[in-house]
């Protein structure tokens, strides 16, 4: 799902997409402290590696644009095409 795209209708698909976004946000937040930001893709991946983040977290972060700079974990998750619960 793209952050600017339509919101799925209520139901299983939307619940699954929301759970996925929240899980990714939580996984990133566990391994990226506020001092990392603002950060680009390489910095995010370096910190995740240094903190021994479980494989799904850096795998997802590899989808970040190499040109982007992110202010916080939420921007990371949104750049990966998810809408985390705020």
C-alpha positions in Angstrom: 0.0 0.0 0.0 1.4 3.4 -0.9 1.2 6.2 1.8 -0.6 8.5 -0.7 -2.9 5.7 -2.0 -6.4 4.8 -1.0 -7.2 3.4 2.4 -8.5 -0.2 2.1 -12.1 -0.6 3.2 -12.7 -1.9 6.7 -12.1 -5.5 7.2 -9.4 -8.2 7.1 -7.2 -6.5 4.5 -7.1 -3.2 6.3 -6.5 -4.9 9.6 -3.7 -6.9 8.1 -2.1 -3.8 6.5 -2.4 -1.9 9.8 -0.8 -4.7 11.8 2.0 -4.9 9.3 2.7 -1.2 9.5 2.5 -1.2 13.3 4.9 -4.2 13.5 7.4 -2.6 11.2 7.2 0.7 13.1 7.7 -1.1 16.4 10.6 -3.1 15.0 12.4 0.0 13.7 11.7 1.9 17.0 13.3 -0.8 19.0 16.6 -0.5 17.2 16.7 3.2 16.1 16.9 5.7 18.8 16.1 9.4 18.3 19.8 10.4 18.0 20.0 8.5 14.6 17.7 11.0 13.0 17.6 12.8 10.6 19.0 9.8 8.7 19.4 8.5 5.2 18.9 4.9 4.1 22.6 3.9 4.8 22.6 5.3 8.3 19.4 3.5 9.1 20.8 0.2 7.8 24.1 0.7 9.6 22.4 1.3 13.0 20.0 -1.7 12.5 23.1 -3.9 11.8 25.0 -2.6 14.8 22.0 -3.2 17.0 21.5 -6.8 15.6 18.0 -6.1 14.5 16.1 -9.3 13.4 16.3 -9.9 9.7 12.8 -8.7 8.7 13.6 -5.2 10.0 16.7 -4.4 7.9 15.2 -6.3 5.0 12.3 -3.9 5.1 14.6 -0.9 5.5 16.5 -1.8 2.4 13.4 -0.6 0.5 14.1 3.0 1.6 15.2 5.4 -1.2 18.9 6.0 -1.3 18.2 9.7 -1.8 15.7 10.2 1.0 16.4 11.6 4.5 14.0 10.7 7.2 13.1 12.6 10.4 11.9 9.7 12.5 10.7 6.1 12.5 7.3 7.1 11.3 8.7 8.7 8.2 10.7 5.5 7.5 7.6 3.4 7.7 5.6 5.8 5.5 8.4 5.8 2.9 8.1 2.0 2.8 4.5 2.4 1.9 2.7 1.8 5.2 0.4 3.9 7.4 1.4 3.4 11.0 -1.0 4.1 13.8 0.0 7.4 15.3 
